[in-house]
Amino acid sequence: MNLTIEDAEAITALIRADRPHYTGPVFVDLGKLEELHMRSARTHVQMAILFASGRISKHGHGRAA
């Protein structure tokens, strides 16, 4: 995942649209966003593998052996 300055500008616009009375600065840490996204994506993949292998059920509970 490679975020660009355009992504930061879009995020800033969304924040400002959600909080129209806020006039302060908005800082978007693209590196941190990429890191958080990758952590989340990794967790989703791990859960999908566990589900597909039958090691967990739809509700996240382990299955009895």
N, C-alpha and C positions, 0 to 999 in steps of 0.2 A: 504494500500500500504506500503510495507516494502522494502525500498531500501537498498542495501548492498554495501560493499566496491567494489565488482565486478562492480556494476552499476556505481560507481564513476570513476573507472578505464576506463570503456567503454566510459563514457562522456568525460573524459580527453583525451582519444585517438582520439575521434571525433573532439574535439577542436583543438588538435595539427595537425591532418590531414588537417583541414580546414585552418589552419594558420601555414604552415611549417616553416616560418622564425621566428616565436615567440619561444623564448627559456626560457622565464621566468616561474615562478611557475603557476600552475593552481589549484585553490581551488574549490572544489565542496561541497556545503553545502547541504547534503542529507536531513536534517530536513526542510530546506527552500523549497527544491524541492518537498518534500511530501506535505508541506503546500500549495504551489501553485497549485499542481496537484489536491488536494482535493477541493480547491476553484473553480477551473475550472470545475471539475467533477460535483460539486454541482450545478453550474450555468447551465451546459448542461442538467442535470436532471430536473431542474426547468423549463427550456425552453421547454423541451419535454413534460412535464406535461401540461403546458399552451397550447401548440400546440394541444395535444391530446384532451384536454377538449374544444377546440374551442375558447379559450379566446384570442388567437393571430393567425394571418394568417401565411402563409409560409414565408412572408417577414417581420415578426415581428411586424406588425401593429395590434392594437386591432380591434376587430370586433364590428360593431355597434349592440347595443342591440335591 
